[in-house]
Amino acid sequence: LKLQFLYLIGPAARHYCTKKMAERKAGVASPEELAAFVENAGAQLVVVDVRNPDAQAEPGDQKSLAVAGLPGADRPRAVHLIFDRSSKSMPLPDVAKDTPIITHCGGGGRGQQAKDFLLAHGFSNVLNGGGPKEKDCWAMFGKL
């Protein structure tokens, strides 16, 4: 086992941290936020995968689908509800409005749109988890 540590001091540390935060899409929860959300949600958590397997509609999803497939037996708390960019809508999950929900796509863009859509439709406990591209976040909910 090889461990590597990165020590940065002063402006270099600020630049590195700012750069890492800038790489995460707007609205994607931090690993710390996700860990707390998953823990607090417990067995009530629902993961909403908004990716589209149709390569014509969403060619960018093909890469993330190769890394992590759509919900199935290996993701028992996940449901597949496609967020349609053209209509800016998606089917609503069949759960209570206060159910803890993590939305995700491949990297967080449509996950945020889905989160905003659900909030606008009365869901009150929604977090954008990003997706397989956000490996540190995905590790916390990708198999749920």
C-alpha positions in Angstrom: 0.0 0.0 0.0 1.5 3.3 -1.1 0.1 6.5 0.4 0.8 9.9 -0.9 0.3 13.2 0.9 0.2 16.6 -0.6 1.3 19.5 1.7 0.6 23.0 0.4 1.1 26.2 2.2 -0.1 29.7 1.6 -1.2 30.8 -1.9 -0.4 27.4 -3.4 -2.9 25.8 -1.1 -5.6 28.3 -1.9 -5.0 27.8 -5.6 -5.1 24.0 -5.4 -8.3 24.0 -3.3 -10.0 26.6 -5.5 -9.1 24.7 -8.6 -10.4 21.4 -7.2 -13.7 23.1 -6.2 -14.0 24.8 -9.6 -13.8 21.4 -11.3 -17.0 20.2 -9.5 -20.1 21.4 -11.4 -22.2 24.1 -9.7 -24.6 22.7 -7.2 -22.9 19.3 -6.7 -22.7 18.5 -3.0 -19.3 18.2 -1.3 -18.3 14.8 -0.1 -18.9 16.0 3.4 -22.4 17.1 2.6 -23.2 13.8 0.9 -21.8 11.7 3.8 -24.0 13.6 6.3 -27.1 13.4 4.0 -26.7 9.6 3.4 -26.2 8.9 7.1 -29.2 11.0 8.1 -31.4 9.6 5.4 -30.8 6.0 6.4 -33.0 3.4 4.7 -35.4 6.1 3.4 -32.8 7.4 0.9 -33.8 7.3 -2.8 -31.3 7.9 -5.6 -32.7 9.3 -8.8 -30.6 8.6 -11.9 -31.5 11.1 -14.6 -29.2 9.9 -17.3 -30.5 9.0 -20.7 -29.3 5.8 -22.3 -30.3 7.1 -25.8 -27.0 8.1 -27.4 -28.9 10.3 -29.9 -30.5 12.3 -27.1 -27.6 12.4 -24.7 -24.3 11.3 -26.3 -22.3 12.4 -23.3 -24.1 9.9 -21.0 -22.5 7.0 -22.8 -19.2 7.5 -21.0 -20.7 7.5 -17.5 -23.0 4.6 -18.4 -19.9 2.6 -19.3 -18.5 3.3 -15.8 -21.8 2.8 -13.9 -24.9 1.3 -15.3 -28.5 2.3 -14.9 -30.4 1.3 -11.7 -31.0 -2.4 -11.3 -30.6 -5.2 -8.8 -27.1 -3.8 -7.9 -28.6 -0.4 -7.0 -31.7 -1.2 -4.9 -32.4 2.3 -3.7 -32.0 3.9 -7.2 -34.7 4.7 -9.7 -34.3 5.8 -13.3 -36.2 9.0 -14.2 -34.7 10.7 -17.3 -34.4 14.5 -17.1 -35.3 15.8 -20.6 -33.3 18.8 -21.5 -35.6 19.9 -24.2 -38.7 20.0 -22.0 -36.7 20.8 -18.8 -38.8 18.2 -17.1 -38.8 14.6 -15.8 -41.2 12.1 -14.2 -41.7 12.7 -10.5 -40.6 9.9 -8.2 -43.4 8.0 -6.5 -42.4 8.9 -2.9 -43.4 11.2 -0.2 -42.4 14.9 -0.8 -40.1 14.8 2.3 -38.2 11.7 1.2 -34.4 12.2 1.1 -33.4 12.2 -2.5 -30.0 12.3 -4.2 -30.2 13.3 -7.9 -27.4 12.5 -10.3 -26.4 12.3 -14.0 -22.9 11.8 -15.2 -21.2 14.8 -13.6 -23.8 17.0 -12.0 -25.3 19.4 -14.6 -28.6 17.7 -15.2 -28.5 16.4 -11.6 -28.8 20.0 -10.5 -31.6 20.7 -13.0 -33.4 17.6 -11.7 -32.9 18.8 -8.1 -34.3 22.2 -9.0 -37.2 20.6 -10.8 -38.1 18.4 -7.8 -37.8 21.3 -5.4 -40.1 23.3 -7.6 -42.6 20.4 -7.5 -42.7 20.3 -3.7 -40.0 17.9 -2.8 -38.1 19.3 0.2 -35.1 17.1 0.9 -33.1 16.9 -2.3 -29.3 16.9 -2.9 -27.3 16.8 -6.2 -24.7 14.1 -5.9 -23.0 14.7 -9.3 -22.5 11.3 -10.7 -19.8 8.7 -11.6 -17.5 11.5 -12.7 -17.4 12.8 -9.1 -15.6 9.7 -7.8 -15.3 10.9 -4.2 -19.1 11.6 -4.1 -20.1 8.6 -6.2 -18.3 6.3 -3.7 -20.9 7.3 -1.0 -24.1 6.6 -2.9 -23.3 4.9 -6.2 -24.2 1.4 -5.0 -27.3 2.3 -3.0 
